[in-house]
Amino acid sequence: MSNLFAELKRRKVFRVAAAYLVVGWVVVEVASTVAPNLNLPEWTPRMVTLLVMLGFPLALVLAWIFDLTPEGVQVTESAGGNRGFYAVAATIAVAAVAWFLYAGTADRQPVLPAAAEGPSIAVLPFVNMSEDASNEYFADGISEELLNILAGIDGLKVASRTSAFSFKDTNTPIPEIAELLGVRHVLEGSVRKQGNRVRITAQLIEAGDDAHLWSESYDRNLDDIFVVQEEIAQAITLALEDVIGARRVTVQAATADLEAYERFLSGRARFHQRAELDEAIADLEYATQHDPGFAEAWIYLAAAHAVSPGYPSDRDVSYETSQDAARSALARAKALLPGHPLVLALRGNIEAVRDRLAALTLLERAARLRSQDSTPTLWHGLELLQGGYIDEAIVVLERAHRMDPRVGINSAYLGLSYLAAGRDIEAEEQVRLAEANGWNLAVGLYAMELAARGERATAVESVRSVAPDEALQDPGFIAFLAALEDPTQAGPLLESVNEEGGFSEVLISLGREDQFLDTALALSRRPEGERGYWLRMVWQPSSAGVREDPRFFEIARELGLVGLWEARGYPPGCTRVTEPEGDRLDCPGMRR
């Protein structure tokens, strides 16, 4: 080996290698910098890099065989007639060339998303190019309309709206977006609206090699907006005809009132964001008033009213008033479009408040329908979780997560279901994913279960690790952390629970099961407690004392759960026991 290194040094192979690497690095850097400025193809820097890599072993072979002398290029004489050096060098060179050829060939192949199966597409939110920033909602609405149209094409998988829209205002490369969403194609574009004129530009991209398959611009009057949507969808199906076959797309106008349509797009977008529900309700009420036959406007108006009590609002409206408004809008929606997935899901959450079996049946029907909205599936899984059907809830919530993997609430309830099933590692993974996607409450609920198990230091650290700086200064948040760490310091937090009634499940983590049951019973008899969202924590391993208390059985009867269990079967691992103190659950199969 020492002879080999000596021979390599004598033949100046090391010197050539060092010089080649320096020059090669400079060439690659120059190519990477200059290619974009000269508008050269995107693969140019990659090709230059590949050529430099392939040239390296060739330079070493030439350095071994030849020598540059004052008399010119000459074959280097072998030291001591050792011809074995040639064999070693040739073997190394051949192996290196073969490896670089393999790597180069693999690098040139289009890299399709790992999760992409079959024809699939994501519709990214179109960029608002209008001077009026309020037209942002119009641009989002056009994107969602196209997404819904494409979702109706047989043989084409379409990424959900929420997941696709999570990349809004980001610089994430198209191939990366496609891989994260599990699609092979991406549709992106822009919208410029001015007065009664609109310009829509759209382009279809093959994610594997970031190539443009089709692009077009449309300058039209707003009166033609539905025609443009149809033309874009038809152009996409034509571009994908080789993989999905010939398809004919038709788009029917949702309304003849263009102003109502604009307000609907704005209201629906605001509803999805859950940030401006007051404005969403105003937009959707305008749309329904100006076109009473506008079915989708009624659907989203019902949904906005139904969820509004859980979000900030400047409207002085009680919970009961909001639910009455939701029922009224739902009645109109049901008359116009009874089979819509969200109509069935809303019926399960609004109409069948106390009839849990009817609610579960409606939610199951809604979740089975083809839809790009994972909400009905999420609600179905949550209803199962609240009823104690943990394993069934996991199956449904996993499906909701697959539909919308970047929706925090989907990960959150899947994580809580895993936690209830004793699958702690998977639970923590989903809770962290929920927090990363904006659903911070998941970490608090997870920490409460840890604290109830006695893992208080871990619980506090899990919350602190994800809390923003401003939260650490909030008195309510400080009180929550203090109570988790030391239940004897829970005074300020208990006052909040007693006054507002919300987040009552924290009492379990403080070892105050009696107080929790008293609070839960009071909540179950109030309109705000009709759905009993605190039930999401009753089925956790640490809550055995709560769910086996006769008072919980009374609460379950108030909430319609006992009727559900009698008709459908009690939660796996649980049976009904009659005692002098009253009926209760006995759940040895859930004790961990």
C-alpha positions in Angstrom: 0.0 0.0 0.0 2.9 2.3 0.8 4.3 1.6 -2.6 1.0 2.5 -4.2 0.8 5.9 -2.5 4.4 6.6 -3.4 3.7 5.8 -7.1 0.5 8.0 -7.0 2.7 10.8 -5.7 5.4 10.2 -8.3 2.9 10.3 -11.1 1.4 13.6 -9.7 -2.0 12.0 -9.4 -2.7 13.8 -6.0 -1.6 17.2 -7.5 -3.9 16.7 -10.5 -6.8 15.6 -8.3 -6.5 18.8 -6.1 -6.2 21.1 -9.1 -9.2 19.4 -10.8 -11.4 19.7 -7.7 -10.7 23.4 -7.4 -11.3 24.2 -11.0 -14.4 21.9 -11.1 -15.9 23.7 -8.1 -15.4 27.0 -9.8 -17.0 25.8 -13.0 -20.1 24.4 -11.1 -20.5 27.7 -9.1 -20.3 29.8 -12.3 -22.8 27.6 -14.0 -25.2 27.8 -11.1 -24.9 31.6 -11.1 -24.9 32.4 -14.8 -27.5 29.9 -16.0 -30.6 31.7 -14.5 -29.3 35.1 -15.8 -29.0 33.7 -19.3 -32.4 32.1 -19.0 -30.9 28.7 -19.7 -32.9 25.5 -19.0 -33.3 24.6 -15.3 -31.3 21.4 -15.8 -28.1 23.3 -17.0 -26.3 23.6 -13.6 -27.2 19.9 -12.9 -25.7 18.8 -16.2 -22.5 20.8 -15.7 -22.1 19.3 -12.2 -22.6 15.8 -13.7 -20.0 16.4 -16.4 -17.5 17.6 -13.8 -18.1 14.5 -11.7 -17.7 12.2 -14.7 -14.5 14.0 -15.7 -12.8 13.5 -12.3 -12.0 9.7 -12.6 -10.9 10.3 -16.2 -8.5 13.0 -15.1 -7.0 10.6 -12.5 -6.6 7.9 -15.1 -4.9 10.3 -17.5 -2.6 11.6 -14.7 -1.5 8.0 -13.9 -0.8 7.1 -17.6 0.7 10.4 -18.9 3.1 13.0 -17.7 3.5 16.6 -19.0 7.2 17.1 -19.7 9.3 19.8 -21.5 9.3 17.5 -24.4 5.5 17.2 -24.4 3.0 14.6 -23.2 4.7 11.3 -22.6 3.7 7.9 -21.1 4.9 7.6 -17.5 7.4 4.9 -17.0 6.5 2.2 -14.4 8.5 2.1 -11.2 10.3 -1.2 -10.9 8.2 -2.6 -13.7 5.3 -3.1 -11.4 2.4 -3.5 -13.8 0.0 -4.1 -10.9 -0.4 -0.4 -10.4 -2.1 -0.2 -13.8 -4.6 -2.8 -12.8 -5.4 -1.1 -9.5 -5.8 2.3 -11.2 -7.9 0.8 -14.0 -10.2 -1.0 -11.5 -10.7 2.2 -9.4 -11.3 4.3 -12.5 -13.9 1.8 -14.0 -15.7 1.6 -10.6 -15.8 5.3 -10.3 -17.0 5.9 -13.8 -19.7 3.3 -13.4 -20.9 4.8 -10.1 -21.0 8.3 -11.5 -22.9 7.1 -14.6 -25.4 5.4 -12.4 -25.9 8.5 -10.2 -26.1 10.7 -13.2 -28.8 8.6 -14.8 -30.8 8.4 -11.6 -30.5 12.1 -11.2 -31.9 12.8 -14.6 -35.1 10.7 -14.0 -38.2 12.6 -12.9 -38.7 12.1 -9.2 -42.4 11.6 -8.6 -43.8 12.2 -5.1 -43.3 9.1 -2.9 -47.0 9.1 -1.9 -48.5 9.8 -5.3 -50.7 7.0 -6.6 -52.4 7.3 -9.9 -53.6 10.5 -11.6 -53.6 13.2 -8.9 -53.6 17.0 -8.7 -53.4 19.8 -6.1 -55.0 23.2 -6.8 -52.9 25.9 -5.1 -54.6 29.2 -4.1 -54.4 31.6 -7.0 -52.5 34.8 -6.4 -54.5 38.0 -6.2 -53.1 40.4 -8.7 -55.8 43.0 -8.2 -54.9 46.4 -6.6 -57.8 45.9 -4.2 -56.6 43.6 -1.4 -60.1 42.6 -0.6 -60.2 40.6 -3.9 -58.0 38.1 -2.1 -61.1 36.2 -1.2 -62.3 36.2 -4.8 -59.0 34.7 -5.9 -59.2 32.0 -3.2 -62.8 31.3 -4.2 -61.9 30.8 -7.8 -59.2 28.3 -6.8 -61.7 26.4 -4.6 -64.3 26.3 -7.4 -61.8 24.8 -9.8 -60.7 22.3 -7.1 -64.4 21.2 -6.6 -64.9 20.9 -10.3 -61.8 18.7 -10.7 -62.8 16.6 -7.7 -65.9 15.6 -9.6 -63.9 14.0 -12.4 -63.7 10.2 -12.2 -60.2 8.8 -12.0 -58.6 12.0 -10.7 -57.5 12.3 -7.1 -57.6 15.9 -5.9 -55.8 17.1 -2.8 -58.0 18.7 -0.2 -58.5 22.4 -0.1 -57.2 22.9 3.4 -53.9 21.1 2.7 -53.4 22.8 -0.7 -54.2 26.2 0.7 -51.7 25.7 3.6 -48.9 26.6 1.1 -50.4 30.0 0.5 -47.8 32.8 0.6 -45.0 30.4 0.9 -42.0 29.8 -1.4 -42.1 26.0 -1.2 -41.0 24.5 -4.5 -43.6 22.8 -6.5 -42.0 19.3 -6.4 -41.8 19.5 -2.6 -45.5 20.6 -2.4 -46.5 17.7 -4.6 -44.5 15.2 -2.5 -46.1 16.5 0.8 -49.6 16.3 -0.7 -49.0 13.0 -2.5 -49.9 14.3 -6.0 -48.3 14.2 -9.5 -49.6 17.5 -10.9 -50.1 21.0 -9.5 -52.4 23.7 -10.8 -51.4 27.3 -10.0 -52.3 30.7 -11.3 -53.4 34.2 -10.6 -56.5 36.4 -10.7 -56.8 40.1 -11.6 -60.2 41.6 -11.1 -61.1 45.1 -12.0 -64.7 46.2 -12.2 -66.6 43.8 -14.4 -63.5 42.4 -16.0 -61.4 39.5 -14.8 -58.1 38.0 -16.0 -57.3 34.5 -14.9 -54.0 32.9 -15.7 -53.6 29.2 -15.0 -50.8 26.6 -15.5 -50.6 22.9 -15.0 -47.3 21.5 -13.8 -45.9 18.0 -13.9 -44.4 17.7 -10.4 -41.8 15.1 -11.2 -39.6 17.3 -13.4 -41.3 20.7 -12.7 -42.4 20.9 -16.3 -45.3 23.0 -17.6 -47.9 20.8 -19.3 -50.3 23.6 -20.1 -50.9 27.3 -19.5 -53.5 29.8 -20.6 -54.8 33.3 -19.8 -58.4 34.3 -20.0 -59.6 37.9 -20.3 -63.4 38.0 -19.8 -66.4 39.7 -18.3 -67.5 38.5 -14.9 -70.6 37.2 -16.6 -68.5 34.5 -18.2 -66.8 33.4 -14.9 -68.5 29.9 -15.0 -67.6 29.4 -18.6 -64.0 30.2 -17.8 -64.0 27.6 -15.0 -65.3 25.0 -17.4 -62.7 25.8 -20.0 -59.9 25.6 -17.5 -61.1 22.3 -16.1 -61.6 20.9 -19.6 -58.1 22.0 -20.7 -56.7 20.1 -17.6 -58.6 16.9 -18.4 -57.3 17.2 -22.0 -53.7 17.6 -20.8 -54.1 14.5 -18.6 -56.1 12.4 -21.1 -53.3 9.9 -21.4 -53.7 8.9 -17.8 -57.4 9.5 -17.0 -58.9 8.9 -20.4 -61.3 11.2 -22.2 -63.5 13.3 -19.9 -66.2 15.8 -20.5 -66.5 18.6 -17.9 -69.6 20.8 -17.6 -70.1 23.6 -15.1 -73.5 24.9 -14.1 -73.8 28.4 -12.8 -74.5 28.3 -9.0 -76.3 31.6 -9.2 -77.2 34.2 -11.8 -76.5 37.0 -9.3 -72.8 37.8 -9.8 -72.6 40.1 -6.8 -74.2 37.3 -4.6 -71.6 34.9 -6.1 -68.7 37.2 -5.2 -70.0 37.6 -1.6 -70.4 33.9 -1.4 -66.8 33.3 -2.4 -65.7 35.8 0.2 -67.9 34.3 2.9 -66.9 30.7 2.2 -63.2 31.6 2.3 -63.6 33.4 5.6 -65.5 30.5 7.1 -62.6 28.2 6.2 -60.1 30.5 7.9 -62.3 30.8 11.0 -60.7 34.2 11.5 -63.5 36.6 10.4 -66.7 34.7 11.0 -68.7 37.9 11.6 -67.8 39.0 8.1 -68.4 35.5 6.7 -71.9 35.5 8.1 -72.6 39.0 6.7 -71.3 37.9 3.2 -73.3 34.7 3.2 -76.5 36.4 4.4 -76.2 38.9 1.6 -75.8 36.0 -0.9 -78.8 34.1 0.4 -81.0 37.3 0.5 -80.2 38.3 -3.1 -80.6 34.7 -4.4 -82.8 32.6 -2.1 -82.1 29.6 -4.3 -78.3 29.7 -3.8 -77.9 26.3 -2.1 -74.2 26.4 -1.3 -74.6 29.9 0.3 -77.2 28.5 2.7 -75.0 25.5 3.5 -72.0 27.6 4.5 -74.3 30.1 6.3 -75.6 27.3 8.5 -72.0 26.1 9.1 -70.8 29.6 10.0 -73.6 30.1 12.5 -73.1 26.6 14.0 -69.4 27.1 14.8 -69.5 30.8 15.6 -69.9 30.5 19.4 -66.5 28.9 19.6 -64.7 31.9 18.0 -64.1 35.6 18.7 -67.1 37.8 17.7 -68.2 41.4 18.0 -71.8 40.3 17.6 -73.8 40.2 20.9 -75.4 36.9 20.0 -76.2 34.1 22.5 -75.4 30.5 21.8 -79.1 29.6 21.4 -79.6 32.4 18.9 -76.6 31.2 16.8 -77.9 27.6 16.8 -81.5 28.8 15.9 -80.0 30.7 13.0 -78.0 27.7 12.0 -81.1 25.5 12.0 -83.0 28.0 9.9 -80.3 28.2 7.3 -79.8 24.4 7.4 -83.5 23.9 6.7 -83.2 25.9 3.5 -80.0 24.1 2.5 -81.6 20.7 3.1 -84.5 21.6 0.9 -82.2 22.8 -2.0 -79.4 20.2 -1.7 -80.3 17.5 0.7 -77.5 15.1 -0.3 -74.5 17.4 0.2 -72.0 16.0 2.7 -71.9 19.1 4.8 -75.7 19.2 4.9 -75.8 15.7 6.4 -72.9 16.5 8.8 -74.6 19.7 10.0 -77.8 17.8 10.5 -75.9 15.3 12.7 -74.4 18.2 14.8 -77.4 20.5 14.9 -80.7 18.6 14.4 -79.8 15.4 16.3 -78.3 17.0 19.3 -79.8 14.6 21.9 -80.4 11.6 19.6 -76.8 10.4 19.4 -77.7 7.3 17.3 -79.3 9.5 14.6 -76.4 11.9 14.8 -73.9 9.1 14.3 -75.9 7.7 11.4 -76.0 11.0 9.6 -72.3 11.7 10.2 -71.4 8.2 8.9 -73.4 8.8 5.8 -71.8 12.2 5.3 -68.3 10.8 5.8 -68.9 8.1 3.1 -69.8 10.7 0.4 -67.1 11.8 -2.0 -65.9 15.2 -0.8 -62.7 17.3 -0.6 -63.7 18.5 2.9 -62.6 16.3 5.7 -64.9 18.0 8.1 -67.7 15.4 8.0 -65.2 12.6 8.5 -63.6 14.5 11.4 -67.0 15.0 13.0 -67.9 11.4 12.6 -64.6 10.3 14.3 -65.1 12.8 17.1 -68.7 11.5 17.7 -67.3 8.0 18.0 -64.5 9.2 20.4 -67.0 11.0 22.6 -69.1 7.9 22.7 -66.2 5.8 23.9 -65.8 3.8 20.7 -62.0 4.3 20.6 -60.9 1.8 18.0 -63.6 2.8 15.6 -62.8 6.5 16.2 -59.1 5.8 15.3 -60.1 4.2 11.9 -62.3 7.1 11.0 -59.9 9.8 12.2 -57.0 8.2 10.4 -59.1 8.6 7.2 -59.7 12.2 8.0 -56.0 12.7 8.6 -55.1 11.1 5.2 -57.6 13.4 3.5 -56.2 16.5 5.1 -52.8 15.7 6.7 -52.0 19.4 7.2 -55.1 20.2 9.2 -54.2 20.6 12.9 -57.5 19.6 14.4 -57.4 16.3 12.4 -54.1 15.4 13.9 -55.3 16.6 17.4 -58.2 14.3 17.7 -56.4 11.4 16.1 -53.7 12.0 18.8 -56.2 12.0 21.6 -57.7 8.7 20.3 -54.3 7.1 20.2 -53.7 8.3 23.7 -57.0 6.8 24.9 -55.9 3.5 23.2 -52.6 3.5 25.0 -50.6 4.2 21.9 -48.6 7.0 23.5 -45.8 7.3 21.0 -48.1 7.8 18.1 -50.3 10.1 20.2 -47.4 12.4 20.9 -46.4 12.4 17.2 -49.9 13.5 16.2 -50.2 16.1 18.9 -46.9 17.7 17.8 -48.1 17.7 14.3 -51.3 19.3 15.3 -49.4 22.1 17.1 -47.1 22.6 14.0 -50.3 23.1 11.9 -51.8 25.7 14.2 -54.0 23.7 16.6 -52.2 24.5 19.9 -55.0 23.2 22.1 -53.9 19.7 21.3 -50.7 20.2 23.4 -52.7 21.4 26.4 -55.1 18.4 26.3 -52.1 16.1 25.9 -50.4 17.7 28.9 -53.5 17.4 31.0 -53.5 13.6 30.6 -49.8 13.5 31.4 -50.4 15.6 34.6 -53.3 13.3 35.6 -50.9 10.3 35.3 -48.5 12.1 37.7 -46.0 13.1 35.0 -46.3 16.8 35.9 -42.8 18.0 35.0 -43.2 16.4 31.5 -46.6 18.0 31.1 -45.4 21.5 31.9 -42.3 21.1 29.7 -44.4 19.9 26.7 -46.6 23.0 26.9 -43.7 25.4 27.5 -41.8 24.0 24.5 -44.4 25.1 22.0 -45.8 28.2 23.7 -45.2 31.5 22.0 -43.5 34.2 24.1 -46.7 36.3 24.4 -48.5 33.3 25.9 -45.9 33.0 28.6 -46.9 36.4 29.8 -50.7 35.7 29.8 -52.2 35.4 33.3 -54.5 32.6 32.3 -51.7 30.6 30.7 -49.5 31.2 33.7 -52.3 29.9 36.0 -52.7 26.8 33.8 -49.0 26.0 34.0 -48.9 26.6 37.7 -51.8 24.2 38.3 -50.3 21.5 36.1 -47.1 21.7 38.0 -48.6 21.9 41.4 -52.4 21.3 42.0 -52.2 23.2 45.3 -51.6 26.3 43.2 -54.7 25.9 41.1 -56.8 28.6 42.7 -56.7 31.2 39.9 -57.4 28.5 37.3 -60.3 27.0 39.3 -62.0 30.4 39.4 -61.8 30.6 35.6 -63.4 27.2 35.2 -66.1 27.9 37.7 -67.0 31.2 36.1 -66.9 30.2 32.5 -67.6 26.5 32.6 -65.3 25.8 29.7 -62.2 23.6 29.6 -63.6 21.8 32.7 -61.6 18.6 31.8 -58.6 20.3 33.4 -60.1 19.4 36.8 -59.3 15.7 36.1 -55.6 16.5 35.8 -55.8 18.4 39.1 -57.2 15.3 40.9 -60.6 17.1 41.4 -62.8 14.4 40.0 -65.8 15.3 42.2 -65.7 18.9 41.1 -65.4 17.9 37.5 -68.4 15.6 37.7 -70.5 18.3 39.3 -69.4 20.8 36.7 -70.0 18.4 33.8 -73.5 17.6 35.1 -74.3 21.3 35.1 -72.9 21.8 31.7 -74.9 18.9 30.3 -78.1 20.7 31.2 -77.1 23.9 29.5 -77.3 24.6 25.7 -73.6 25.2 25.5 -72.9 21.7 26.8 -75.2 19.9 24.4 -72.4 18.2 22.4 -70.2 17.6 25.5 -66.9 18.3 24.0 -65.2 17.6 27.3 -66.0 13.9 26.6 -62.9 13.8 24.5 -60.9 13.4 27.8 -63.2 11.1 29.7 -62.0 8.0 27.9 -58.3 8.6 28.6 -56.5 6.1 30.8 -56.4 8.4 33.8 -60.1 9.0 33.8 -61.3 5.6 35.0 -62.6 7.0 38.3 -64.7 9.5 36.4 -66.4 7.3 33.8 -67.2 4.6 36.4 -68.9 7.0 38.8 -72.7 6.9 38.9 -72.8 10.6 38.3 -71.1 10.2 34.9 -73.8 7.7 33.9 -76.4 10.3 34.8 -74.5 12.9 32.7 -74.3 10.4 29.8 -78.1 9.9 30.0 -78.6 13.7 29.8 -76.3 13.8 26.7 -78.1 10.9 24.9 -75.1 8.6 25.3 -77.0 5.9 27.3 -79.6 5.7 24.5 -76.7 5.3 22.0 -75.1 2.5 24.1 -78.3 0.7 24.6 -79.1 0.7 20.8 -75.5 0.3 19.5 -73.7 -1.5 22.2 -71.6 -0.2 25.1 -68.0 0.9 24.5 -65.7 -2.1 24.2 -64.4 -3.1 27.6 -67.4 -1.5 29.4 -70.6 -2.9 30.8 -73.6 -1.4 32.6 -73.8 -2.1 36.3 -76.8 -1.4 38.6 -76.0 -0.6 42.2 -77.9 1.0 45.1 -76.2 4.3 44.3 -77.4 4.1 40.7 -76.4 2.8 37.4 -72.8 3.1 36.4 -70.2 1.9 33.8 -67.7 -0.8 34.7 -64.8 -0.6 32.3 -62.1 -3.0 33.3 -61.1 -3.4 29.6 -60.2 0.3 29.5 -58.0 0.4 32.7 -54.4 0.8 31.8 
